[in-house]
Amino acid sequence: MDAADAATSTETEASIDLLVVVLDTNPSQHVVRQNPQNLTQILEAVIAFGNAHLMQKAQNKLAVLSCSHHATDFLYPLPGRQVELRQVDGQYEVFSLVEKTVKQQLGSILMNAPRLSSPCESLLAGSMSMALCYISRLQRNIGAGVKMHSRILVITGSNECASQYMTYMNVFFTAQKLNIVIDTCALDKTLSLLQQGCDITNGQFLKVTQLDGLLQYLLWVFLPSPQMRHKMVLPPPPKVDYRASCFCHRELIDIGYVCSVCLSVFCKYSPICTTCHTIFKMPGPLPIRPKKKKKPEKM
């Protein structure tokens, strides 16, 4: 190991690695509607993955957020209070605390959630915004001279929604400015918007082909810190589709119309923006200039 690698290794050991997991618990997800037991399997994999992150280094921190169709809630840690915990022989106390807290909180959220009459979209963009606010607050409270490397891992089986397009873009570019990496583990769909976010923030995007191997995928691809990934053999990044989604039909388009006020994208021209209700003037016909009459030549 040369001097540069030794210095990097020493700095990595002294820094704090914060992992914020945004877990999509929307019952409208195809993987959940297909088999409700899949949510339990996903939760067990997330808990084991979070404990593996904490086990890597004593300074590591973990947060887990639940994202659904109606709200975003913290599963771990709980603000201001902790779950009562009995000592379990042979198990690290923090691991037990993470497991019990996450399961109790998610069970309470699912029991009190409003019933769905039809499939609803997940509030992923808002949950990622809350994760950024949480990271920013911790960043302000760390001691002087201590570095904190933060990243967000989104685990979802939902579809994307074009109505959250602007929020997604704000989240991606804010994370890029704050040097926060966004990773995505897609359980069902190929998500073009989240692919863009991973590419913008130098994160990793992975579409899971088999749900039974979710924990193996998480440990293989997402457990290593972004500073160590260049030394590992990871799946190649997918080809990112940077086409924008139109706000009217929620479809990807190559050429469209953009509102100059709110930057909403439409596939067809409309005199009124349906997002910010700005009224645009219709372009009228070009005025025809009268031809100049030639003056008669004097004899």
C-alpha positions in Angstrom: 0.0 0.0 0.0 1.5 3.3 -1.0 1.3 6.6 1.0 -1.8 7.9 -0.9 -3.8 4.7 -0.2 -2.7 4.7 3.4 -3.8 8.3 3.9 -7.1 7.6 2.2 -7.6 4.5 4.4 -6.9 6.5 7.6 -9.3 9.3 6.6 -12.0 6.7 5.8 -11.6 5.1 9.2 -11.9 8.4 11.0 -14.9 9.7 9.0 -18.6 9.0 9.6 -20.6 7.1 7.0 -24.3 7.9 7.1 -26.7 5.7 5.2 -30.3 6.7 4.8 -32.6 4.0 3.4 -35.9 5.1 1.8 -38.1 2.0 1.8 -41.2 2.0 -0.3 -44.0 0.4 1.7 -46.9 1.4 -0.6 -49.3 -1.6 -0.8 -50.0 -0.6 -4.4 -46.6 -2.0 -5.5 -46.9 -4.9 -7.9 -44.5 -7.0 -5.8 -46.7 -6.5 -2.7 -50.0 -6.9 -4.5 -48.7 -10.1 -6.0 -47.8 -11.6 -2.6 -48.2 -9.5 0.6 -45.5 -11.7 2.2 -43.0 -10.1 0.0 -43.1 -6.9 2.1 -41.9 -9.0 5.1 -39.1 -10.5 3.0 -38.0 -7.0 1.8 -38.1 -5.7 5.4 -35.9 -8.5 6.7 -33.4 -7.9 4.0 -33.3 -4.2 4.7 -32.8 -4.8 8.5 -29.9 -7.2 7.8 -28.4 -4.8 5.3 -28.6 -1.9 7.8 -27.0 -3.9 10.6 -24.2 -4.9 8.2 -23.6 -1.2 7.5 -23.4 -0.5 11.2 -21.1 -3.5 11.8 -18.5 -2.1 9.3 -17.4 0.7 11.6 -18.3 2.1 15.0 -18.8 5.6 13.6 -21.3 4.5 11.0 -24.9 5.9 11.3 -28.1 4.5 9.9 -31.6 6.0 9.2 -34.6 4.2 7.7 -37.6 6.1 6.3 -40.9 4.5 5.2 -42.4 6.0 2.1 -46.1 5.3 1.2 -49.0 6.8 -0.7 -50.0 9.2 2.1 -47.0 10.0 4.2 -43.3 9.6 5.0 -42.3 8.4 8.5 -39.1 7.6 10.3 -38.7 3.9 11.2 -35.3 4.4 12.7 -34.1 6.3 14.7 -37.1 7.6 16.5 -36.9 11.3 17.4 -36.8 11.9 21.1 -37.6 8.4 22.3 -36.3 4.9 22.1 -38.0 1.5 22.1 -37.7 -0.4 25.4 -35.3 -3.3 24.8 -34.3 -6.4 26.7 -30.8 -7.7 26.5 -30.5 -10.7 24.2 -27.6 -13.0 24.9 -25.1 -13.2 22.0 -26.6 -10.2 20.1 -25.3 -6.7 19.8 -27.7 -4.3 21.4 -27.7 -1.9 18.5 -28.7 -4.6 16.1 -31.6 -5.6 18.4 -32.6 -2.0 18.7 -32.7 -1.5 14.9 -34.7 -4.7 14.3 -37.3 -4.1 17.0 -37.7 -0.3 16.3 -38.2 -0.8 12.5 -40.7 -3.6 12.9 -42.7 -1.9 15.6 -42.9 1.4 13.7 -43.8 -0.1 10.3 -46.5 -2.3 11.9 -48.0 0.7 13.6 -47.9 2.7 10.3 -49.5 -0.1 8.3 -52.3 -0.5 10.8 -53.2 3.2 10.9 -52.8 3.8 7.1 -55.9 4.8 5.1 -57.4 2.0 3.0 -56.9 2.2 -0.7 -59.8 2.0 -3.1 -57.5 2.2 -6.1 -53.7 2.1 -6.7 -51.9 5.3 -5.6 -48.4 6.6 -6.4 -45.7 6.6 -3.8 -44.3 9.9 -2.5 -40.7 9.0 -3.3 -39.6 12.5 -4.2 -40.9 13.9 -0.9 -39.2 11.1 1.1 -35.9 11.8 -0.6 -36.3 15.5 0.2 -36.9 14.6 3.9 -33.8 12.4 3.8 -31.7 15.4 2.5 -33.1 17.6 5.3 -32.1 14.9 7.9 -28.6 14.6 6.4 -28.2 18.4 6.4 -29.2 18.6 10.1 -26.7 16.0 11.1 -24.0 17.7 9.1 -24.5 20.9 11.0 -24.3 19.1 14.4 -21.1 17.1 13.9 -17.9 18.3 15.6 -15.3 20.4 14.0 -12.8 18.5 11.9 -15.0 15.4 11.5 -16.0 14.5 8.0 -19.3 12.8 7.2 -19.9 10.9 3.9 -23.7 10.6 3.3 -25.7 8.6 0.8 -29.3 7.7 0.2 -30.5 4.3 -0.9 -34.0 4.1 -2.5 -35.7 0.6 -2.5 -38.9 0.6 -4.4 -41.2 -1.4 -6.6 -43.4 1.4 -7.6 -43.7 3.3 -10.9 -42.6 6.8 -11.4 -45.0 9.7 -11.6 -44.5 12.7 -13.9 -46.3 14.9 -11.4 -43.2 14.6 -9.1 -40.8 15.4 -11.9 -39.8 18.9 -10.7 -39.3 17.6 -7.1 -37.1 14.8 -8.4 -34.9 17.2 -10.3 -34.6 19.5 -7.3 -33.6 16.6 -5.1 -31.0 15.3 -7.6 -29.3 18.6 -8.1 -29.4 19.5 -4.4 -27.8 16.1 -3.6 -25.1 16.7 -6.3 -24.3 20.1 -4.7 -24.0 18.6 -1.3 -21.9 15.7 -2.5 -24.6 13.2 -1.4 -24.8 9.9 -3.4 -28.2 8.5 -4.4 -28.4 4.8 -5.1 -31.5 3.0 -6.3 -32.6 -0.7 -6.0 -35.6 -1.2 -8.3 -37.6 -4.3 -7.4 -40.0 -4.3 -10.4 -39.8 -1.4 -13.0 -36.9 0.2 -14.9 -37.1 3.8 -13.5 -35.7 6.3 -15.9 -36.0 9.3 -13.5 -34.2 7.5 -10.7 -31.6 6.3 -13.2 -31.0 10.0 -14.0 -30.6 10.8 -10.3 -28.0 8.0 -9.8 -26.1 9.2 -12.8 -26.1 12.8 -11.7 -24.9 12.0 -8.2 -22.5 9.2 -9.2 -24.6 6.6 -7.6 -25.4 3.0 -8.4 -28.7 1.8 -10.1 -29.7 -1.9 -9.9 -32.8 -3.7 -11.0 -33.3 -6.8 -9.0 -34.2 -9.8 -11.1 -35.0 -12.2 -8.3 -36.6 -11.0 -5.0 -35.2 -14.0 -3.1 -31.7 -12.7 -3.6 -32.4 -9.2 -2.5 -30.1 -9.3 0.5 -27.3 -10.7 -1.6 -27.7 -7.9 -4.1 -27.8 -5.2 -1.3 -24.6 -6.6 0.3 -22.8 -6.9 -3.0 -23.7 -3.7 -4.7 -24.7 -1.1 -2.1 -22.8 -2.1 1.1 -19.4 -0.8 -0.1 -19.0 3.0 0.3 -18.8 5.1 -2.9 -15.2 5.7 -2.1 -14.4 2.0 -2.4 -16.6 1.0 -5.4 -14.0 1.8 -8.0 -11.9 -1.1 -6.5 -14.7 -3.6 -6.9 -16.3 -5.5 -9.8 -19.9 -4.2 -9.8 -22.6 -4.4 -12.5 -22.1 -2.0 -15.3 -24.3 1.1 -15.2 -27.4 1.0 -17.4 -27.8 3.3 -20.4 -29.5 6.4 -18.9 -32.5 7.8 -20.8 -32.4 11.5 -20.3 -35.6 12.2 -22.1 -38.1 14.3 -20.1 -41.6 13.2 -19.2 -44.5 15.3 -20.4 -46.8 16.6 -17.7 -50.0 16.0 -19.7 -49.7 12.3 -20.7 -46.7 11.2 -18.5 -44.8 9.8 -21.4 -41.2 10.3 -22.4 -40.8 12.7 -25.3 -37.9 13.8 -27.6 -39.2 17.2 -28.5 -41.8 19.2 -26.5 -42.8 22.6 -25.2 -41.4 24.0 -21.9 -43.2 26.5 -19.7 -40.9 29.5 -19.2 -42.2 30.1 -15.7 -42.2 26.7 -13.9 -40.3 24.6 -16.5 -43.1 22.1 -17.0 -42.8 20.0 -20.2 -45.7 19.3 -22.5 -45.9 17.3 -25.7 -48.4 19.6 -27.3 -48.7 23.4 -27.3 -51.2 24.9 -24.8 -52.0 28.6 -24.3 -52.3 28.0 -20.5 -49.8 26.1 -18.4 -51.7 23.4 -16.4 -49.1 23.5 -13.7 -48.7 27.1 -12.8 -51.7 28.5 -14.8 -49.6 31.0 -16.7 -51.3 32.4 -19.8 -49.2 32.7 -22.9 -50.1 35.0 -25.8 -50.9 33.2 -29.0 -48.4 34.1 -31.8 -50.3 36.1 -34.4 -49.5 36.3 -38.1 -46.6 38.3 -39.1 -47.6 41.8 -40.4 -47.3 42.4 -44.1 -45.2 45.4 -44.9 -46.6 47.5 -47.7 -44.5 47.7 -50.7 -42.8 51.0 -51.3 -44.0 52.8 -54.4 -41.4 53.8 -56.9 -41.2 57.5 -57.5 -41.7 58.4 -61.1 -38.5 59.5 -62.8 -38.3 63.1 -63.9 -37.9 63.7 -67.6 
